[in-house]
Amino acid sequence: MHYVHAKGILSVKNGMNLYRGCSHGCIYCDSRSKCYHMEHDFEDIEIKANAIELLENALKRKRTKCMLGTGSMTDPYIPLESEIGNVRKALLLAEQYGFGFTLITKSSRVLKDLDLLKRINAKTKCVVQMTLTTYNEGLCKKLEPNVSTTRERFEVLKELHNAGIPTVVWLCPILPFINDTEENIMGILNYCIEAKVYGIICFGMGMTLREGSREYFYKQLDQLFPHMKEKYIRTFGSQYELNSPRNSSLMRLFHQICTEKGIVHDNRQIFEYLNTFEEKNNYVQLSLFDEIREK
């Protein structure tokens, strides 16, 4: 790991990267792509030394409350979070200043902050997004070697629901010729149904590859799935979008099951939900009552 002094923390859409780089080892990770200009080894985690100071200053200046987010580039619950604690500190600030929060992770470490997630959700809205790609536990350990398995993430989703925290699942990526099967998709959907997730984000059955991520992915294929790289090259060449040959049938199945089970599966609707700040009426009324009682 190494530290840097950052100039800013929040993006235009109020997202943040508390860390850059990751040690989870997912073989398909798009964040390895050269277009993101990460000028250090991906496993050498970059920590913004002044991230929490920058965040507090930004929240103090904001005229209107909003949803804050993290996890789009780097999973916030990499092992270093247990040592550094920037995610927990960010959640504390969100609660202190009355902002909503959403994060994307593949790690059961999120439950260590369940107390804060519940406190934020009591005031406004706190949503945990969890990526699920592979129902088979053995395959999961190949594709995502250093992170909670799918079964473990499913247990986290159930615990979050029981705690009143809304959840959203990212069903991606689905790797052609590897996990693009009806059995895999149904396994994941059954987990989502049982965990009572709010919605599932899916952009299609497939994946994307760019310079940087492509080379790493192919290197992993050579080690884990002999001759699969050659099949990818024959089928897709240097395409950015690699759609599964089973995309149409699997997407029909996905939409059918979500419709039957009342799971939101319109990506635009889910993103609107994630980005919409809400203030809980019961919390506002309670706060007002407390103020009157104190007088």
GIHUTA-V978835 format. One record per residue. N is the residue number from 1. RES is the residue in one letter. PSI is psi in radians with two decimals (* if undefined). OMEGA is omega as a letter, one per 20 degrees, with the letter a starting at -180 (NA if undefined). BURIAL is 1 if it has 9 or more other ideal C-beta (glycine too) atoms within 8 Angstrom, else 0. Layout:
N_RES_PSI_OMEGA_BURIAL + N_RES_PSI_OMEGA_BURIAL
This chain:
1_M_2.77_r_0 + 2_H_2.75_a_0 + 3_Y_2.59_r_0 + 4_V_2.78_r_0 + 5_H_1.94_a_0 + 6_A_2.68_r_1 + 7_K_-0.48_a_0 + 8_G_2.95_a_0 + 9_I_-0.67_a_1 + 10_L_2.39_r_1 + 11_S_3.11_r_0 + 12_V_-0.58_a_0 + 13_K_0.29_r_0 + 14_N_0.50_r_1 + 15_G_2.80_a_1 + 16_M_2.62_r_1 + 17_N_1.80_r_1 + 18_L_-0.45_r_1 + 19_Y_2.72_r_1 + 20_R_2.25_a_0 + 21_G_2.90_a_1 + 22_C_2.63_r_1 + 23_S_0.20_a_1 + 24_H_-0.43_r_1 + 25_G_0.33_r_1 + 26_C_2.26_a_1 + 27_I_-0.32_a_1 + 28_Y_0.14_a_1 + 29_C_2.10_r_1 + 30_D_-0.40_a_0 + 31_S_-0.20_r_1 + 32_R_-0.18_a_1 + 33_S_2.47_a_1 + 34_K_-0.38_a_0 + 35_C_-0.29_r_0 + 36_Y_-0.04_r_0 + 37_H_0.86_r_0 + 38_M_1.87_a_1 + 39_E_0.68_r_0 + 40_H_2.86_r_0 + 41_D_2.44_a_0 + 42_F_-0.61_a_1 + 43_E_-0.14_r_0 + 44_D_1.60_a_1 + 45_I_2.24_r_1 + 46_E_2.19_a_1 + 47_I_2.22_r_1 + 48_K_1.86_a_1 + 49_A_-0.55_a_0 + 50_N_0.37_a_0 + 51_A_-0.80_a_1 + 52_I_-0.65_r_1 + 53_E_-0.79_r_0 + 54_L_-0.72_a_1 + 55_L_-0.79_a_1 + 56_E_-0.74_r_1 + 57_N_-0.69_r_0 + 58_A_-0.74_a_1 + 59_L_-0.62_r_1 + 60_K_-0.58_a_0 + 61_R_-0.31_a_0 + 62_K_2.30_a_1 + 63_R_-0.53_r_0 + 64_T_2.56_r_0 + 65_K_2.72_a_1 + 66_C_3.10_r_1 + 67_M_2.32_r_1 + 68_L_2.67_a_1 + 69_G_2.68_r_1 + 70_T_2.72_r_1 + 71_G_-0.02_a_1 + 72_S_-0.49_r_0 + 73_M_-0.70_a_0 + 74_T_2.30_r_1 + 75_D_2.15_a_1 + 76_P_-0.37_a_1 + 77_Y_0.80_r_1 + 78_I_2.79_a_1 + 79_P_-0.57_a_0 + 80_L_-0.40_r_1 + 81_E_-0.57_r_1 + 82_S_-0.47_r_0 + 83_E_-0.75_a_0 + 84_I_-0.79_r_0 + 85_G_0.41_a_0 + 86_N_-0.59_r_1 + 87_V_-0.80_r_1 + 88_R_-0.70_r_1 + 89_K_-0.67_r_1 + 90_A_-0.71_r_1 + 91_L_-0.68_r_1 + 92_L_-0.73_r_1 + 93_L_-0.71_r_1 + 94_A_-0.76_r_1 + 95_E_-0.75_a_1 + 96_Q_-0.72_a_0 + 97_Y_0.04_r_1 + 98_G_0.55_r_1 + 99_F_2.66_r_1 + 100_G_2.96_a_1 + 101_F_2.50_r_1 + 102_T_2.53_a_1 + 103_L_2.71_r_1 + 104_I_2.26_a_1 + 105_T_2.89_r_1 + 106_K_0.21_a_1 + 107_S_2.45_r_1 + 108_S_-0.16_r_1 + 109_R_-0.33_r_1 + 110_V_-0.48_a_1 + 111_L_-0.34_r_1 + 112_K_-0.36_r_0 + 113_D_0.32_a_1 + 114_L_-0.61_r_1 + 115_D_-0.75_r_0 + 116_L_-0.68_r_1 + 117_L_-0.75_a_1 + 118_K_-0.68_r_1 + 119_R_-0.69_r_1 + 120_I_-0.76_a_1 + 121_N_-0.40_r_1 + 122_A_-0.52_a_0 + 123_K_-0.78_a_1 + 124_T_-2.07_a_1 + 125_K_2.31_r_1 + 126_C_2.10_a_1 + 127_V_2.26_r_1 + 128_V_2.20_r_1 + 129_Q_2.31_a_1 + 130_M_2.25_r_1 + 131_T_2.25_r_1 + 132_L_2.23_a_1 + 133_T_-0.54_a_1 + 134_T_2.06_a_1 + 135_Y_-0.62_a_1 + 136_N_2.13_a_1 + 137_E_-0.66_r_0 + 138_G_-0.77_r_0 + 139_L_-0.66_r_1 + 140_C_-0.74_a_1 + 141_K_-0.37_r_1 + 142_K_-0.80_a_0 + 143_L_-0.56_a_1 + 144_E_1.24_a_1 + 145_P_-0.50_a_1 + 146_N_0.58_a_0 + 147_V_2.96_r_1 + 148_S_2.45_r_1 + 149_T_2.94_a_1 + 150_T_-0.73_r_1 + 151_R_-0.72_r_0 + 152_E_-0.70_r_1 + 153_R_-0.66_r_1 + 154_F_-0.75_r_1 + 155_E_-0.64_r_1 + 156_V_-0.78_r_1 + 157_L_-0.72_r_1 + 158_K_-0.75_a_1 + 159_E_-0.67_r_1 + 160_L_-0.78_r_1 + 161_H_-0.76_a_1 + 162_N_-0.44_r_0 + 163_A_0.01_r_1 + 164_G_0.18_a_0 + 165_I_2.10_r_1 + 166_P_2.57_a_1 + 167_T_2.62_r_1 + 168_V_2.42_r_1 + 169_V_2.39_r_1 + 170_W_2.00_r_1 + 171_L_1.38_a_1 + 172_C_2.70_i_1 + 173_P_2.73_r_0 + 174_I_1.94_a_1 + 175_L_2.11_r_1 + 176_P_2.38_r_1 + 177_F_0.09_a_0 + 178_I_-1.00_r_1 + 179_N_0.34_a_1 + 180_D_1.07_a_1 + 181_T_2.70_r_0 + 182_E_-0.65_r_1 + 183_E_-0.75_a_0 + 184_N_-0.84_a_1 + 185_I_-0.76_r_1 + 186_M_-0.64_r_1 + 187_G_-0.79_r_1 + 188_I_-0.76_r_1 + 189_L_-0.67_r_1 + 190_N_-0.66_r_0 + 191_Y_-0.80_a_1 + 192_C_-0.70_r_1 + 193_I_-0.84_a_1 + 194_E_-0.60_a_0 + 195_A_-0.07_r_1 + 196_K_0.89_r_0 + 197_V_2.66_r_1 + 198_Y_-0.82_a_1 + 199_G_2.91_r_1 + 200_I_2.16_r_1 + 201_I_2.21_r_1 + 202_C_2.17_a_1 + 203_F_0.16_a_0 + 204_G_2.83_a_0 + 205_M_1.75_a_1 + 206_G_-2.79_a_1 + 207_M_3.08_r_1 + 208_T_2.61_r_1 + 209_L_2.30_r_1 + 210_R_3.02_r_1 + 211_E_2.27_a_0 + 212_G_-1.04_r_1 + 213_S_-0.58_a_1 + 214_R_-0.82_a_1 + 215_E_-0.71_r_0 + 216_Y_-0.76_a_1 + 217_F_-0.80_a_1 + 218_Y_-0.62_r_1 + 219_K_-0.72_r_0 + 220_Q_-0.65_r_1 + 221_L_-0.73_r_1 + 222_D_-0.63_a_0 + 223_Q_-0.65_a_0 + 224_L_-0.58_a_0 + 225_F_1.41_a_0 + 226_P_2.35_r_0 + 227_H_-0.05_r_0 + 228_M_-0.62_r_1 + 229_K_-0.77_a_1 + 230_E_-0.64_r_0 + 231_K_-0.70_r_1 + 232_Y_-0.80_a_1 + 233_I_-0.74_r_0 + 234_R_-0.69_a_0 + 235_T_-0.71_a_0 + 236_F_-0.25_a_1 + 237_G_-2.23_a_0 + 238_S_0.47_a_0 + 239_Q_2.63_r_0 + 240_Y_-0.81_r_0 + 241_E_2.18_a_0 + 242_L_1.61_a_1 + 243_N_2.40_r_1 + 244_S_2.48_r_1 + 245_P_-0.35_a_0 + 246_R_0.25_a_1 + 247_N_-0.86_a_1 + 248_S_-0.85_a_0 + 249_S_-0.67_a_0 + 250_L_-0.62_r_1 + 251_M_-0.64_r_1 + 252_R_-0.78_r_0 + 253_L_-0.80_r_1 + 254_F_-0.92_a_1 + 255_H_-0.65_r_1 + 256_Q_-0.86_a_0 + 257_I_-0.75_r_1 + 258_C_-0.73_r_1 + 259_T_-0.80_a_0 + 260_E_-0.61_a_0 + 261_K_0.05_r_0 + 262_G_0.50_r_0 + 263_I_2.24_r_1 + 264_V_2.27_a_1 + 265_H_0.29_r_1 + 266_D_1.99_a_0 + 267_N_-0.73_a_1 + 268_R_-0.70_r_0 + 269_Q_-0.71_a_1 + 270_I_-0.78_r_1 + 271_F_-0.64_r_1 + 272_E_-0.72_r_0 + 273_Y_-0.78_a_1 + 274_L_-0.56_a_1 + 275_N_-0.14_a_0 + 276_T_2.07_r_0 + 277_F_2.35_r_1 + 278_E_2.47_r_0 + 279_E_2.22_a_1 + 280_K_2.19_a_1 + 281_N_-0.69_a_0 + 282_N_-0.56_r_0 + 283_Y_-0.71_r_1 + 284_V_-0.78_a_1 + 285_Q_-0.69_r_0 + 286_L_-0.74_r_0 + 287_S_-0.75_r_0 + 288_L_-0.75_r_0 + 289_F_-0.73_r_0 + 290_D_-0.69_r_0 + 291_E_-0.76_a_0 + 292_I_-0.72_a_0 + 293_R_-0.66_a_0 + 294_E_-0.54_r_0 + 295_K_*_NA_0
